[in-house]
Amino acid sequence: MEGKKVFVTVGTTHFDGLIEVMSKEETLAILSSKGYTSVVLQIGKGEFVPPTRKSHGVALSYFHLKPSIAEDFAAADLVISHAGAGSCLEALEAGKPLIAVVNNTLMENHQTELAEELSKSGLCFYCYPTTLQETLANLDTSRLKPYEPGQPRLVAQYLDSILLKLEKNIFEDKRSKLTDYIHFDMVNWKISMSGWIRMSLPLFETKILA
């Protein structure tokens, strides 16, 4: 009988901390105890190259980037993703159990807010690279709720958390020009929010057409 598969993605960026943890013997042993036999790592532009091997009955392989990873999502029994909106949304739309891993080395990082809102809604588990093994050891995917497209409440809560943090940072950072700070942060906000806008569109469209 074929075992379960894990797909790990960092999107189009890099997240060596996640890839390094997923490559460790201890992590593979935990996954093996949970019935997983295959881990595919999409490492993006990362500098750390994981070893291709089989350990504890778990086959480890990787690739950098490719035009579409839809097939990898479809084949997975568990997705472990960086906590970027686009990657999280793609995993949820594919109907896969999701662990969102926050990259806490990023500046102006809003991944924590996103991951927390998804977790509070029961749509995913979230953690950091340092707590990923513990999260895997305690993993119970039956606790997760199925994702339903069009959830504007999540969008609103995430927006509130982002804007409050932005306002606090603006007034605390005396060294930055107000206009430069808003421009920089709002560019990143638009990128991170693109996935959330897609989440809410189906419900908005339903209301408009009704």
N, C-alpha and C positions, 0 to 999 in steps of 0.2 A: 504494500500500500504506500502510495506516494505521500511524503510528509508535507507539512505546511511551509509556505514561503513568506519571507520578509522582504519588503522593498524599502530601501532607505534613500531619501532624496534630499539634496541641498539646493535644488533649483539651479539657476544659472550662476549662482555666486560660489562661495567657498565656505566650508565649515569643517575645518580639519579636526576640531575637537570632537564633533559627532562621529566622524569617520574613524578616528583613532579608538574611541570607546567601543564602537561596533566591531572592530577588528580584534579586540582582546579575547584571550582564551576564556576568561571568566564570563564574558558576555555570551560567547558561543555555547558555553556549558549551560548557562541559564536557558537559552533558547532551545537547546536540545532537550532539556527537562520539560519544556512546554510543548514538545512535539514538532518543532520547526527543524527542517533539514536543509534549507536553502536561504542564503542571504545575498541579495543583489544590492550593491552600493553604487549610487550615482553620485560621483564625487565632484562634479562641476569643475571649477577652476582651482581646486585645492592643490596644495603642494605635497601633502601626505598621500603616498600611494600605498594602499593596503596590500598585503600579501594574498595571492590567490592560492587557496589551500582548502583542505577539508579537515575539520577538527571537531571532536565530540560528535561526529556524524553529521555535522553541518557544513555544507559547501559554501565557500565564500568567493564571490566574484565581484567585479566592478567595471564601470565604464565612466567616461568623463561627461560628455554631452551628446545628445542626438536630437534630431528634429522633433520627435514626439516620444513621450514616455507613457502614453495612454495604455499601451499593451502591458507595460510593467505594473501599472496600477491595477489593471484588470486581472493579472495573474497572481497578485499578492493576496495573502490571507491576513497580513498585517502591514500597515504602512507606518514607517517612522520618518518624520519629515522635520526639516527646519521650520520654525513657526512663522513662515511667510504666508501671507493671505492667499496668494495664487496656488501654492502647493497644497496648503491645507484644504482649500476649496476643491481642488481636483480629487484629492483623496476622499473627501466626503461625498462628492458627486458620484464617485465610483462605488460608493456604498461600502467602503473599507474601514475597519477599526483603525483608529489613528492615535499615534503618540506624537505630539508636537513638542519638539525640543528647542528651547529658547537659546539663541546665541547671545549670551550676556557679555560678549566682548565688543559688540557693535556700539558705536556712538549714536546718540539720539535713537535709541532702540525702543520701538513700540511693540516688539514681538510679545513681550510679557502680557501686555494688556489684551492683545488678540487671543493668546493662548488661554488666559484666565477666563475670558468671556465664553470661549468655546467649551472649556472645561466645566464652568458653572452651569452651562446649558446641557451638560451630559453628552456632548458630541465627541469629545476626545479626552485623552489624558495628556497632561503636559508635565515637563520636567526640564532639567538642565543636563548637560553632559555628565556632570558629577553625580547626578541622582538617577541616571538612566538605568543602570543595572538594578537598582532597587525597584524602580518602576516596572521593569520587565519581570522581576522575581515575583511581584505582587499582582501581575497582570490578570485581569478578569474582564474580557471583552464583552461579556454578557451584561455588564453594568452600563454600557453605552447605549444611547438612544439613536434611532435612525435619523439621518439628516433629511429634512424636508426643504426644498428650495423655496426661497422667499421668506426670510426671517428678519424683518426690519428692526425688531427690538434689539437684536444683536448688533446691528449696524449703529443704532442710536446710542447704545451703551458704549460701544467702542469709540464712537466719535466724541462722546462726552469725556471719556478718559484721556483721549489724545489732546483735546482742546484745553482741558484743565492743566495737563502737564506742560503743554506749550506755553500757556499763560504764566505758569509758575516759573518756567525757565527764562522767559523773556525778562521778567522783573528781577530775577536773581542774578542774571548774567549782565553785569554792568559794563563789560568790555565789548559787547557786541552792539552794532547798530541795529535798531529795531527793524528797519526795513530789510537789512541783510538776513537777519535771523529768521524772520517770517518767510522770506523767499526760500531760504535753504530748507527749512523744516517743512514748508508746505509742498515743496517738490517731492520730498520723501513721503509725505503724507499721501499725496496723490498716487504714488506708486503702490504703497502698501494698502490703500483703500480700494484699488481697482477690483480685487477679488470680492470685497464686501459689497460693492455696488452690484456686481453680477449676482450675488446671493439674493439681493432684495428685488431685482428686476421682475422676476416672475409674478410676485405678489402685487407689485405696483401696476404691472400690465393688466392683471386680472381686475383690479379696481377701476382702471381707466376704461376698460372695455365693458364692464358691467353696467 
